[in-house]
Amino acid sequence: MGDQSFRERFQEEQDSEEDEEKGEHIDYGDPEVYQDFSDMFKAEEVKEEFFGASPPTIFVGRYGYPDVNVGVLSPVEVKQSSELDAPPEWYDNELNIRQVISRRSSLVNSRQKSSVHETGKFGDVAKEIAMAESPVDVEIGLDKAVDLDVSFSERYAPYGPSGNVEKVEIAENPSVPRAVEKAVSDDDWKAEGAMVHLYEKELDPHQVQRVLSAGLLGEEENRKMVPTRWSITASDDTIGKQLREEIKTNQELGEIRYFRNEHMGNVFHVLLIPGQWEYELVEIKGAGSVWAPGERSFVKSDHEGYGGRTTYVDETAGGYYAARLGPLEYLDQIGRQAKVLIIREVTDDYWAPLGVWVVRETVRGAFDSSMKSEISLDRANSESSTSDYGVVEDLKTALENVKRQVPVDWDRIRQKSKMIGGMQSSLSQFT
């Protein structure tokens, strides 16, 4: 794959997301930042016919909705493919950006145009694959060979080249988890309840999203395939809402807790503050960085109070719901509720978007450590994961600590953040 092809593909994805940025265009920086990935591939093109094992995963597009591209993702060779669609494992194994792209770029998106309501034979195959708990061997026939390429998005994990499918055959009977069978077979069950059931049966939100995207959940008359980017947000939001209602009956946290974690150039500062449930995500990109190459830094935020939101977020998109899940799981585990402030700094080390799973798993990872420590003021510069957890004496100390670490003028953050602005109004000595 040539460098120009990569740039064109990335620019196309960037342009497609402008409408979601409410007029604030995301500048992904100088294309020279991105490397030539040709050494990741074992061939220059994908042949018309190949046999591989889907991880299992599918991809449902959104353009032209309700007539969209439905694709089965599978590698061009038979190998252990479960690692090709496993965000929690990628995080646990500390894969770097290049390693994730290398794995995902081997997945061919064998697709066919289909209505989300009537998917036909190909759609039925996609649904079987989406239900599976382990890789599924598939035989693929495309209408022509396709050049190797990589598609990127801030919402979903990258994947390799796309081709129009003429034939797809499953070479084995997929193994389906019992919880998935129950949720799929009950067509009187609303989708939200089915998603929560799958999560409570220890399916990861990434797996829940896949089943939802395949149109396998909900009441029979409402079932339809859901574009992948929408299903990711829907699963994070639905699971988060359920946890939120559960923790709101808990006693309030009795101390300020600060968590910090970094992974692949994404630095997260998480503050749990005594009080009733409230949540805000602030995202910052420093001026002169890959993500904000001009002279002005990039600051966004979205917020919800005790009652939650009634509308979709304006600025932080799917990352808002993905980041919320970690603190909700933690509060549910310790039997408390609290105000939650998360500040995400996107550094130059995050040189290619890999999807909101990075947000979800990195914030979750911040709560993995059970050891209390002093607040660390050091900022890690590697792509690996580093986390700290500390009990903070007072709010002033907590905010000063974060202020020293972020590369953006604090006044801009204070003006943008409802929670920080409100908290600092009662801290007259804080500067």
C-alpha positions as CSV (number, residue, x, y, z in Angstrom):
1,M,0.0,0.0,0.0
2,G,1.5,3.4,-1.0
3,D,1.7,6.4,1.3
4,Q,-0.6,8.4,-0.9
5,S,-3.3,5.8,-0.7
6,F,-3.1,5.9,3.1
7,R,-3.4,9.6,3.2
8,E,-6.3,9.8,0.9
9,R,-8.2,7.1,2.9
10,F,-7.5,8.9,6.1
11,Q,-8.6,12.3,4.7
12,E,-11.8,10.7,3.5
13,E,-12.5,9.4,7.0
14,Q,-11.6,12.8,8.5
15,D,-14.0,14.6,6.1
16,S,-16.8,12.2,6.9
17,E,-16.7,13.1,10.6
18,E,-16.8,16.9,10.2
19,D,-20.6,17.0,10.6
20,E,-20.3,15.4,14.0
21,E,-17.8,18.0,15.2
22,K,-20.5,20.8,15.1
23,G,-18.3,22.8,12.8
24,E,-15.1,22.4,14.7
25,H,-12.9,20.5,12.2
26,I,-10.5,17.9,13.6
27,D,-7.1,18.5,12.1
28,Y,-5.1,15.3,12.2
29,G,-1.9,17.1,11.5
30,D,0.8,16.8,8.8
31,P,0.3,13.6,6.8
32,E,4.1,13.1,7.0
33,V,3.5,11.9,10.6
34,Y,1.9,8.7,9.3
35,Q,4.2,5.9,8.3
36,D,4.2,3.7,5.3
37,F,2.7,0.4,6.5
38,S,3.8,-1.6,3.5
39,D,6.1,-3.7,5.6
40,M,3.2,-5.0,7.7
41,F,1.7,-6.9,4.7
42,K,2.8,-10.2,3.3
43,A,1.3,-9.5,-0.1
44,E,0.5,-6.5,-2.4
45,E,-3.1,-7.4,-2.9
46,V,-5.9,-9.7,-1.8
47,K,-6.9,-12.3,-4.3
48,E,-10.5,-12.9,-5.4
49,E,-10.9,-16.0,-3.3
50,F,-9.4,-16.8,0.1
51,F,-10.0,-18.9,3.2
52,G,-9.6,-17.4,6.7
53,A,-11.1,-17.3,10.2
54,S,-13.2,-14.3,11.2
55,P,-12.2,-13.3,14.8
56,P,-15.4,-13.3,14.8
57,T,-16.4,-9.8,13.8
58,I,-18.5,-7.9,11.3
59,F,-18.7,-4.3,10.1
60,V,-21.9,-2.4,9.3
61,G,-21.5,0.9,7.5
62,R,-23.8,4.0,7.8
63,Y,-23.6,5.8,4.5
64,G,-26.9,5.5,2.5
65,Y,-28.8,4.3,5.6
66,P,-31.0,2.2,5.6
67,D,-29.2,0.7,2.6
68,V,-25.7,0.2,3.9
69,N,-22.6,-2.0,3.3
70,V,-22.6,-5.1,5.6
71,G,-19.2,-6.7,5.8
72,V,-17.6,-9.8,7.3
73,L,-14.0,-9.2,8.5
74,S,-11.6,-12.0,8.1
75,P,-7.9,-12.5,7.3
76,V,-6.6,-13.8,4.1
77,E,-5.1,-16.9,5.7
78,V,-6.0,-19.5,8.3
79,K,-4.4,-18.6,11.6
80,Q,-5.3,-17.8,15.2
81,S,-7.4,-14.8,14.5
82,S,-9.1,-14.1,17.9
83,E,-6.3,-11.6,18.7
84,L,-7.4,-9.5,15.7
85,D,-10.6,-8.3,17.4
86,A,-9.9,-8.2,21.1
87,P,-9.5,-4.6,22.6
88,P,-9.4,-5.7,26.2
89,E,-6.5,-8.1,25.4
90,W,-4.7,-5.5,23.3
91,Y,-4.7,-3.2,26.4
92,D,-3.8,-6.0,28.9
93,N,-0.9,-7.1,26.6
94,E,0.3,-3.4,26.2
95,L,0.2,-3.5,22.4
96,N,1.4,-0.3,20.8
97,I,-0.2,1.6,18.0
98,R,1.8,-0.1,15.2
99,Q,1.0,-3.6,16.6
100,V,-2.7,-2.9,16.7
101,I,-2.6,-1.6,13.1
102,S,-0.6,-4.6,12.0
103,R,-3.2,-7.0,13.4
104,R,-6.2,-5.1,12.1
105,S,-4.9,-4.3,8.7
106,S,-4.9,-8.1,7.9
107,L,-8.7,-8.1,8.1
108,V,-10.4,-7.9,4.8
109,N,-13.9,-6.3,4.8
110,S,-15.8,-8.5,2.5
111,R,-19.0,-6.5,2.0
112,Q,-22.4,-6.4,0.3
113,K,-25.0,-3.6,0.0
114,S,-28.0,-4.5,2.0
115,S,-31.0,-3.0,3.7
116,V,-30.7,-3.0,7.5
117,H,-34.2,-4.6,7.6
118,E,-33.9,-7.3,5.0
119,T,-30.3,-8.7,4.9
120,G,-30.7,-11.8,2.8
121,K,-28.4,-14.8,2.8
122,F,-25.2,-12.8,3.2
123,G,-26.7,-10.9,6.2
124,D,-27.7,-14.3,7.7
125,V,-24.1,-15.4,7.5
126,A,-22.9,-12.1,9.1
127,K,-25.4,-12.7,12.0
128,E,-24.1,-16.2,12.6
129,I,-20.5,-14.9,12.8
130,A,-21.6,-12.0,15.1
131,M,-23.0,-14.5,17.6
132,A,-20.0,-16.7,17.8
133,E,-17.7,-16.8,20.8
134,S,-14.6,-18.0,18.9
135,P,-13.1,-17.6,15.4
136,V,-15.2,-18.9,12.5
137,D,-13.7,-20.4,9.4
138,V,-15.1,-18.7,6.3
139,E,-14.5,-19.1,2.5
140,I,-14.8,-15.7,0.7
141,G,-15.2,-14.9,-3.0
142,L,-14.8,-11.3,-4.1
143,D,-15.7,-9.8,-7.5
144,K,-12.1,-8.8,-8.0
145,A,-8.7,-8.6,-6.2
146,V,-8.3,-5.6,-4.0
147,D,-5.3,-3.5,-3.1
148,L,-4.2,-3.5,0.5
149,D,-5.2,-0.5,2.5
150,V,-6.3,0.6,6.0
151,S,-9.4,2.4,7.1
152,F,-9.3,4.5,10.3
153,S,-11.8,6.2,12.6
154,E,-11.9,7.7,16.0
155,R,-14.9,5.5,16.8
156,Y,-14.0,1.9,15.7
157,A,-10.8,-0.1,15.3
158,P,-9.0,0.1,12.0
159,Y,-9.5,-2.6,9.4
160,G,-7.9,-3.6,6.1
161,P,-9.1,-3.4,2.5
162,S,-12.7,-3.7,1.4
163,G,-14.0,-5.7,-1.5
164,N,-17.5,-6.6,-2.9
165,V,-18.3,-10.1,-2.0
166,E,-19.9,-12.6,-4.4
167,K,-19.7,-15.7,-2.3
168,V,-19.3,-16.4,1.4
169,E,-19.6,-19.8,3.1
170,I,-19.2,-20.8,6.7
171,A,-17.0,-23.9,7.0
172,E,-18.1,-24.9,10.5
173,N,-21.0,-24.5,12.9
174,P,-20.2,-21.5,15.2
175,S,-20.1,-22.0,18.9
176,V,-22.6,-19.5,20.5
177,P,-22.5,-18.5,24.2
178,R,-25.7,-19.5,26.1
179,A,-26.4,-15.9,27.1
180,V,-26.3,-14.8,23.5
181,E,-28.6,-17.6,22.5
182,K,-31.1,-16.5,25.2
183,A,-31.0,-12.9,24.2
184,V,-31.3,-13.6,20.5
185,S,-34.1,-16.1,20.8
186,D,-36.3,-13.8,23.0
187,D,-37.8,-11.5,20.5
188,D,-40.2,-9.9,23.1
189,W,-37.2,-8.5,25.0
190,K,-36.3,-4.9,24.4
191,A,-32.7,-4.3,23.1
192,E,-31.7,-2.3,26.1
193,G,-32.6,-5.1,28.5
194,A,-30.9,-7.7,26.3
195,M,-27.7,-5.7,26.2
196,V,-27.6,-5.3,30.0
197,H,-28.3,-9.1,30.3
198,L,-25.3,-9.9,28.1
199,Y,-23.1,-7.5,30.1
200,E,-24.2,-9.0,33.4
201,K,-23.4,-12.4,32.0
202,E,-19.8,-11.1,31.6
203,L,-19.7,-10.3,27.9
204,D,-17.5,-7.3,27.3
205,P,-19.2,-4.2,25.9
206,H,-17.2,-4.9,22.7
207,Q,-18.9,-8.3,22.3
208,V,-22.3,-6.8,23.2
209,Q,-21.9,-4.2,20.5
210,R,-21.2,-6.8,17.9
211,V,-24.4,-8.7,18.6
212,L,-26.4,-5.4,18.6
213,S,-24.9,-4.3,15.3
214,A,-25.9,-7.6,13.6
215,G,-29.6,-6.8,14.4
216,L,-30.0,-9.7,16.7
217,L,-31.4,-7.9,19.8
218,G,-34.8,-6.3,20.6
219,E,-38.4,-6.9,19.9
220,E,-39.0,-8.8,16.6
221,E,-40.7,-5.9,14.8
222,N,-37.8,-3.5,15.8
223,R,-34.9,-5.7,14.9
224,K,-32.5,-4.3,12.3
225,M,-28.8,-4.1,11.7
226,V,-27.1,-1.1,13.4
227,P,-24.1,0.7,11.9
228,T,-21.0,-0.2,13.8
229,R,-20.2,3.3,15.0
230,W,-23.7,3.7,16.3
231,S,-23.8,0.3,18.1
232,I,-20.5,1.1,19.9
233,T,-22.0,4.2,21.5
234,A,-25.3,2.5,22.1
235,S,-23.8,-0.4,24.0
236,D,-21.5,1.9,26.1
237,D,-24.4,4.2,26.8
238,T,-27.0,1.5,27.7
239,I,-24.6,-0.4,30.0
240,G,-23.5,2.9,31.6
241,K,-27.1,4.1,32.2
242,Q,-27.9,0.8,34.0
243,L,-24.8,1.1,36.2
244,R,-25.6,4.8,36.9
245,E,-29.0,4.0,38.2
246,E,-27.6,1.3,40.4
247,I,-24.8,3.4,42.0
248,K,-27.2,6.3,42.7
249,T,-28.6,4.3,45.6
250,N,-25.2,4.0,47.2
251,Q,-23.7,6.0,50.0
252,E,-21.6,9.0,48.8
253,L,-17.8,8.5,48.6
254,G,-16.2,10.0,51.7
255,E,-12.8,11.1,50.2
256,I,-11.3,12.6,47.1
257,R,-9.6,9.9,45.0
258,Y,-7.3,10.7,42.1
259,F,-6.5,8.1,39.4
260,R,-4.1,8.6,36.5
261,N,-3.4,6.3,33.6
262,E,-1.7,6.6,30.2
263,H,-1.8,4.3,27.2
264,M,-0.6,4.9,23.7
265,G,-0.3,8.6,24.2
266,N,-3.7,9.1,25.9
267,V,-3.3,10.5,29.4
268,F,-6.3,10.3,31.7
269,H,-6.7,12.2,35.0
270,V,-9.8,10.9,36.9
271,L,-11.1,12.6,40.0
272,L,-13.8,11.0,42.2
273,I,-15.2,13.7,44.4
274,P,-17.7,13.3,47.3
275,G,-21.2,14.1,46.4
276,Q,-24.2,12.8,44.3
277,W,-23.5,11.4,40.8
278,E,-22.3,13.9,38.3
279,Y,-19.9,13.4,35.3
280,E,-17.9,15.4,32.9
281,L,-15.3,14.5,30.3
282,V,-12.8,17.2,29.2
283,E,-10.6,16.5,26.2
284,I,-7.5,18.6,25.4
285,K,-5.0,18.6,22.6
286,G,-2.1,20.9,23.1
287,A,-1.2,23.6,20.5
288,G,1.5,22.6,18.1
289,S,0.7,18.9,18.5
290,V,-0.2,16.4,15.8
291,W,-3.9,16.8,16.7
292,A,-3.8,20.6,17.0
293,P,-0.9,21.8,14.8
294,G,-1.8,25.5,14.9
295,E,-1.2,28.0,17.6
296,R,-4.4,27.3,19.5
297,S,-5.0,24.3,21.7
298,F,-8.1,22.2,21.4
299,V,-10.5,21.9,24.4
300,K,-13.8,20.1,24.4
301,S,-16.2,18.9,27.1
302,D,-19.5,17.3,27.8
303,H,-21.3,16.9,31.1
304,E,-24.3,15.3,32.8
305,G,-25.9,15.9,36.2
306,Y,-27.6,13.5,38.6
307,G,-30.4,12.8,36.2
308,G,-28.2,12.1,33.2
309,R,-28.5,13.5,29.7
310,T,-31.6,13.8,27.5
311,T,-29.6,14.5,24.3
312,Y,-26.5,13.1,22.6
313,V,-23.3,14.8,23.6
314,D,-22.2,17.8,21.5
315,E,-18.4,17.6,21.5
316,T,-16.7,14.5,22.8
317,A,-18.8,12.0,20.8
318,G,-18.4,8.3,21.6
319,G,-15.5,8.8,23.9
320,Y,-17.8,10.4,26.5
321,Y,-19.8,7.1,26.9
322,A,-16.7,4.9,26.7
323,A,-14.9,6.9,29.4
324,R,-17.9,6.9,31.7
325,L,-18.0,3.1,32.0
326,G,-14.8,2.7,34.0
327,P,-15.7,4.9,37.0
328,L,-19.2,3.5,37.0
329,E,-17.9,-0.1,37.3
330,Y,-15.5,1.0,40.0
331,L,-18.2,2.8,42.0
332,D,-20.5,-0.2,41.6
333,Q,-17.7,-2.4,42.9
334,I,-17.0,-0.4,46.0
335,G,-20.7,0.4,46.7
336,R,-20.4,4.2,46.5
337,Q,-21.5,7.1,44.3
338,A,-19.5,10.2,43.5
339,K,-18.9,13.1,41.2
340,V,-16.6,12.1,38.4
341,L,-14.3,14.4,36.5
342,I,-12.2,13.0,33.7
343,I,-9.6,15.0,31.8
344,R,-8.1,13.4,28.7
345,E,-5.0,14.7,27.1
346,V,-4.2,13.4,23.6
347,T,-0.5,13.6,23.0
348,D,1.7,13.2,19.9
349,D,2.4,9.6,20.9
350,Y,-1.2,8.9,19.8
351,W,-0.3,9.3,16.1
352,A,-3.2,7.4,14.6
353,P,-6.8,7.0,15.8
354,L,-7.7,3.4,16.8
355,G,-11.3,3.8,18.1
356,V,-13.0,4.6,21.4
357,W,-11.9,1.2,22.8
358,V,-8.7,3.0,23.7
359,V,-10.6,5.4,25.9
360,R,-12.7,2.7,27.4
361,E,-9.9,0.3,28.3
362,T,-7.5,3.0,29.5
363,V,-10.0,4.6,31.9
364,R,-10.9,1.1,33.1
365,G,-7.2,0.4,33.6
366,A,-6.9,3.4,35.9
367,F,-9.0,1.5,38.4
368,D,-7.1,-1.8,38.2
369,S,-4.5,-1.0,40.8
370,S,-5.5,-1.7,44.3
371,M,-2.5,0.0,45.8
372,K,-2.8,3.5,47.2
373,S,0.1,5.8,46.5
374,E,1.1,9.4,46.6
375,I,0.0,11.5,43.6
376,S,2.6,11.2,40.9
377,L,3.5,14.5,39.1
378,D,5.6,12.8,36.5
379,R,4.2,12.4,33.0
380,A,5.1,9.2,31.2
381,N,6.3,9.6,27.6
382,S,6.0,6.1,26.4
383,E,3.1,4.3,24.7
384,S,2.9,1.7,27.5
385,S,0.3,1.9,30.3
386,T,1.2,3.7,33.5
387,S,-1.3,4.3,36.3
388,D,-1.4,6.0,39.7
389,Y,-4.0,6.0,42.5
390,G,-4.0,8.3,45.4
391,V,-6.3,9.7,48.1
392,V,-6.1,13.5,48.0
393,E,-6.4,15.7,51.1
394,D,-8.5,18.4,49.5
395,L,-10.0,19.6,46.2
396,K,-7.5,22.5,45.8
397,T,-4.6,20.0,45.9
398,A,-6.2,17.7,43.4
399,L,-6.9,20.5,40.9
400,E,-3.4,22.0,41.3
401,N,-1.9,18.5,40.6
402,V,-3.8,18.2,37.3
403,K,-3.1,21.8,36.4
404,R,0.6,21.2,36.5
405,Q,0.4,18.2,34.2
406,V,-1.7,19.5,31.3
407,P,-0.2,21.4,28.4
408,V,-3.2,23.8,28.0
409,D,-3.8,27.2,29.7
410,W,-5.9,26.4,32.8
411,D,-8.2,29.3,32.2
412,R,-9.4,27.7,29.0
413,I,-10.2,24.5,30.8
414,R,-11.9,26.2,33.6
415,Q,-14.1,28.2,31.2
416,K,-15.0,25.1,29.2
417,S,-15.6,22.8,32.2
418,K,-18.9,23.1,34.1
419,M,-17.5,21.0,37.0
420,I,-14.1,22.8,37.3
421,G,-15.7,26.2,36.9
422,G,-18.2,25.4,39.6
423,M,-15.7,23.9,42.0
424,Q,-13.2,26.6,41.6
425,S,-15.7,29.3,42.3
426,S,-15.7,28.1,45.9
427,L,-11.9,28.0,46.0
428,S,-11.0,31.7,46.1
429,Q,-7.4,30.9,46.9
430,F,-6.8,28.7,43.9
431,T,-5.0,30.4,41.0
